[in-house]
Amino acid sequence: MTKRPRTLTAAFVRTVSRPGVYGDGRGGRGLSLRVHRTKSGRITRTWRQRVRIDGRLTSIGLGPYPEVTLAEARKMALDHSRMVRLGRDPRGRGVPTFAEAAERTIKLHRDGWKAGSPLPQQWATSFRLHAAPFLHKPVDRITSSDVLQCLAPIWSSKPAAARQARYRIAAVFRWCVGRNYRPDNPVDRAVAALPKATGNGPKHHRALPHQAVPAALRAIRRTPNAPPAAVLCIELIALTAVRAGEARGARWEEIDLDSGTWTIPAARMKSAREFTVPLSTGAVDVLRRAGALSAESPFVFPSETGGSLPTGAPSRVLRRAEVDSTLHGFRSSARSWMAESGIPAEVAEACLAHVPRQQVVQAYQRSDLLERRADVLQAWSDYIT
């Protein structure tokens, strides 16, 4: 029988065959070798470590011998002990890195975002471009100086991106504070060190004068190698004055060409209310052309793989066609035409699915003005096509 040493040796670990648990002595940091005899008579040896995490003794598996040698097991035990001393969980349940915290923050917010919303991708892009290069460590070790390095390069040159990055990074740290991973939000001190922002008035989407929309649509249709789905999506946005996300996510089950209506479910509307869009002859023509793109996809404007159209696809077509408008800008163009055409404000606002702010107006405006909106959008279609 192999004599049990005070501390484990390579020779003992290699030869011991008596079932039991053999510790690595007083300085072994809780490391032990578990020897077990299987039903078939085979001897197995596995490493374990006992450590106290959050006041509770916990056993951590370090792997089997001989895949993990005595020296390797001791190195792992030492690393784990150091992590515990720093307040971290060696099982990977300790303080997350910023990337891990950002992923969990997006997951937390996702339930509150509408189906098909581009926000998860936009948040991830902000973190990748403006946070990842500087915040690549556990959140409790990130300082306001680290955050300052993220925001300073874009604070004046790209104010819109800086505002979004500031808000989103701060949201991650609020999540961290709420889970006791750190006591404060370092974004506040970082922003205090930056110059005061100027020009913080309301930002307006670029939009064409309504007289320029017909020419813009012709330029978009002539754009070389433009994805047909993206071109048709832009046309539908211009004709119906819906928001870009509502058009990109359109499904055939929402469309009724016989009645000339498109019913957008509440989950995809900014107002969180179902909305029926009356389809003009121009819009019906666009949808019929879209029907030839993919008979198998449930989406009206499918991607090459049959899913929904990527967020940036229509905007890229606008840039290539040199159209000086955002997708949202087509709503502004339509609204200005309605104003100049003498369309009553309540009908024009209803065409854009704007919800009246005053509670009294909301209470008494029970009609969705579908027939009047149909007349307006048909006139708009005739004007731009």
Buried (B, 14 or more C-beta within 10 A) or exposed (E): EEEEBEBBEEEBBEEBEEEEEBBBEEEBBBBBBBBEEEEEEEEEBBBBBBBEBEEEEBEBEBEEBEEBBBEBBBEBBEEBBEBBEEEBBBEEEBBBBBBBBBBBBBEEBEEEEBEBBBBEEBBBBBBEEBBBEBBEEBBBEBEBEBBBBBBBEBBEEEBEBBBBBBEBBBBBBEBBBEEEBBEEBBBEBBBEEBEEEEEEEEEEEEBBEBEBBBEBBEBBBEBEEBBEBBBBBBBBBBBBBBBBBBBBBBBBEBBEBEEBBBEBBEEBBEEEEEBBBBBBBBBBBBBEEBEEBBEEBBBBBBBEEEEBBBBEBBBBBBEBBEBEBBBBBBBBBBBBBBEEEEBEEBBBBBBBBBBBEEEEEEEEBEEBBEEBBBBBBBBBBEBBB
